[in-house]
Amino acid sequence: MFRFEHSDHLYALIIIPILIVFFLLTWYARKRAFDRFGNTALLEKIAPELSKYKHTIKFILLLFAMSFLILGWANPQWGMKKEKVKRKSSDIFIALDISKSMLAEDVRPSRLDRAKQFAQNLVKQLKGERIGTIIFAGNAYLQMPLTTDYAAAQLFLKSANPEMAPAQGTAISDAIELAEQAFEQDNKHHKALVIITDGENHDEETIQRAQEANDNGLLIFTVGVGTTEGGLIPENQGGRRGYKADNTGNPVKTRLDPELITKLAEAGDGAAFSLSDDTQEIVRQLRERIDKIEKRELEQRSFSKYESYFQYFIALGLLLIIIEFLLTYQKSRWFKGRELF
């Protein structure tokens, strides 16, 4: 199995397209300066040994060198030894509301952004458990099944947005039902569901559905996002920023429903929280409650030993930097007369 030990370091590769844009801009500026100075034929006579292409060659070498150094920094690894590992864990689903009401900005930067930041932080603190993700609006969708791939869970949560849900609404009961279906059928007392929502629910069966799920061993925790004062729902209106309006043209104001958030958690024998409070404290309390859930022993085959190959990428990157440094801007004698360099 191939992996990068420090995959977050790969974000540094964003510098590559930035450098390409910078090179193209400087190349264009250089060309314009030469055009003002005189025609190309005259410049070639003044500087006959100056290569036309070595600026580009040196830049390409530098790009490859930086790419290899960044890849080496992330430490590519290959799994060398796989063995059976027994571990105890609980199964946790995080259900994230992606309805358009979550775009309201009564909490900054928006309800959805705040919820995603919280969910990603929660995943970090739940390492050791199996985690799955669900997104819901008018319907619920299984985004990621139960796994210990926490980086993937964070990536899925980070990318969640209202465009991923064709139907709008807040179908919390669908999210509960989907979570129940996604758990193994023999798992009765080792599971929990964390629902992150603004509570604008239009489904009357939600509380009853939560009670039924709890009877089957599912603990339900709720995290409310937004304020009781509410906020407007921003939307794109012909390329301009506007706000969602009702049939009479009045702006729609969305408000947090703390009563539903509380009743839902009570029905699920869990606890209710609000993101207007200290988020770190919420994560800590959730971690404590989940730690009290009875763990079950799982056996899985996983790689216990990885071989690192960062040194090859670092060495290749440094070699390309040395070559770029030694390569002059003059034409190479070996290729003189061939118009290559």
Order of alpha helices (4+ residues) and beta strands (2+ residues): beta-alpha-alpha-alpha-beta-beta-alpha-beta-beta-alpha-alpha-beta-alpha-beta-beta-beta-beta-beta-alpha-beta-alpha-beta-alpha
